[in-house]
């Protein structure tokens, strides 16, 4: 994230402070702080990258990490629901089978 004051790529998400930042967060604006100059600013979360799609190495690494984390969560959910469905079907089979003798 580029700092609008010093134009260095060292800004990071910051905690919300005050009513204005909390209200801005409801519509998609989040506070950021520059590590270099300490400037604090609001940025729209869903804005497109200002460089026309070019991303720094750090942003590409962050994006790939997020994609991997999302995939792990999806895989975990699929396995959990699949296993749960198998247990449920096994239980249904057990209670609906005819008695032996």
N, C-alpha and C positions, 0 to 999 in steps of 0.2 A: 504494500500500500504506500503510495507516494504522499508525503507530507505537502500540503498546499503552501506552506510557508517557506521551507528550505529546499523543497523538491528532491529530498533524499528518500530512498525506499526503505525506511526504518520505522514506519508507523505500525502500531498494533492495536487490537481491540482493547478498550479500557472499560472499567466498571462504570455503570451509570451513576451520576451524582446529580441530585436535585430533581425537581419536578419537571423542568423543561426537557431534560434528557430522558426521563422516564416516559413522558408523553410522546417525544419524538420516536422512541423505540416502538411505540404502538403502530406507527405508520411506516416503519422500516428504516429509520435513520438511527445509526448506532455511533457511540462515541469512540474515537480513536485518539491515541497519543503518540507523538513522535519521540523516538528514543534519543535522537540527536539534539533537537532544540526544545523538546518538552511541550511543543504546541499541541493543544487539545482542539479537536474539531469533530463535527458530525458528518457522516458519509452515508449515502443511501446504500443499503445492503445489496440491492438487486441491480445496481448500476453496472453497465458493461465496462470492461477494462479501458482506460483512457488511451492506451497506446494502440488501439485498433486490433486487439487480440494478442499482442506480444506479451509474454509473461517472463518474469525473471526466473532464474533457476530455482530460487527458493519457493516462488509461487507454484511452479510446476511440481516440485517435490511435495508441497503441502496438498495440492490437488490430487496427486497420485496416492498419497497416504489416505486422504478422505475416501477415495474410491475403494481402496483396499478395505478400509474399516466398514464401509457400507456393504461391500460384498460379504465380509465375514458375518455381519449381522443378518443379512438375508439368508446366508447358508445356514446359520444357527437356527433361524426361525423355521426354515424349510425342514430341517432335520427334526426339530422339536415337534412341529405339527405332524409330520409324517409318522414319527414314532408314536405320538399320541393317538393318531388315527388307527395305527396297527393294534395298539393295546385296546382301543375301544372296539374294533372289529373282533378281536379275540374274545373280549368279554361278551359281546353280543352272541358270538358262536357258542360260547360256553353256556349261557343262560337259555338259548333257544334249541339246543340239541335235545333229541329225544332221550328219555331216561333209559338206562340199561338194567332191565330186570325188575 
